[in-house]
């Protein structure tokens, strides 16, 4: 797949993108309470600590919810339709939104095991998921 939006890299998410550049999927971890979550925050959503770190995770997970996009929401993704937009529950706990690729969109189902793969886009490596 090619085309599509390019995420904004910020100081908060830079370590995430540094990881994807070397084939690692990273999540935030709280050094105070042990919570694991996505990189969107500078504080722990469980205990509000700012003592955070990063953990490399397996990239394994399962489809928690999904939809097949049949109509492109904007021109840059028109060549992708139909495509699967899904919530992926990672084996380590957090859930992230991504695409399920490398399979027929009609074959994707809730509960399907998936594994991360990385798609080059705009100088970044975007995490996508394929059937495991």
N, C-alpha and C positions, 0 to 999 in steps of 0.2 A: 504494500500500500504506500502511496505517496500523497502529498498534499495534506492540508488540514492545519488547524491552529498550532501555534508555537507558544508554549508556556513562557511566562515571564520569570526570569531568574532573579532572585532577590538575595540579600544576605541571609535571610532565614532559611531559604531552601537550597542555597548553593551546595552544601554538603550532599544533599540528595542527588543533585545533578552531577556532582563530581563522582558519585558512586555509579550512576547509570553509565557514565562515560567509560568505566572500566568493567561493566557487566555486573554490577552489584545493585541489588534492591535494598535500600536502607529505610528504616523507620526511626522515629524519635523514641527515646526512652527516658523515663524520669529516674534520676539517680536517687530521689527521695523515697518514692512509693513503688517504683518498679513498673508503672503504667507504660504501655506501648501505644503509640498513636502516629498518625500521619504528620507531616512536617509543617503544617499550616500555622502552627502557633509557637510563640516564644515562651510559653509557660505550659505546665502540665494541666490538662483538662480535669484531672482527678483531684490533685491536691494544690494546684496553683504554684508549685515550685518552679523556679527558673533554672534549677540545677539539672540540665538536660544533656543527654548524649545521643549517639547514633548507634544503631545495631544493624548489621548486615543480616538479612533474613533469607530464607530458602527460595523465595519466589514461587512456592507452591501455594495453592489455595483452591477455592471452589467458587462457582458462580452462585451468588446469593440472590441476585435479581437481575433481570435483563430485558432488553427490548431490541427488536430489529428495526433499525432506522431505514425507512423506505424512501423518504423524501429528504434531500439534502437541506439542512438548515441554512447553509450559505454556500456560495459558489466554490470555495476552496475544498469542499469535501464532496462535491458532486460526483467525482469519479469513484468514490468509495462505496456509494449505495448499491445494494443494501449492505449494511454493516451492523455489528452487534455492539451496543453500548451496555456495559454491565457493571454491577457492583461485585467486586471480588473480595471474598473474605479470605484473608491470608491465613496460612496455617498458624502463624504466630499471634493472631488475634485481630489486628486492625482490618478495616474494610477500606478499599480504595476503588474509585471509578476508573474504568479503562475500557478498552475494546477487546473482544475475543476475535482472534485472527487465525488464518491458516486452516479454516474449515468452512463448510457450508453454513451460513447463518441459521438455516432451519434446523441444523443439528445441535445447536446450543440449547442447553436446558439448565434450569435451576438445579444446583447440586453437582453439576459437571465438574470433575477435577481439572484444574488448569495449571500451567507453568508459565512463568514470566519469560518473555523474549523482548528484545530491545529493537525499536524502529528508529533509524536515523531520520531526523527531521530538523531542519534549520540549525544545524550545528549541535543539536542535543541528541540524546538517545532516550526515546520515550518508552516507558514500560508498557507493553501490551501483553496479552495472555493468549496462549494457544492450548488446545486440548492436551492433557497430560497422558 
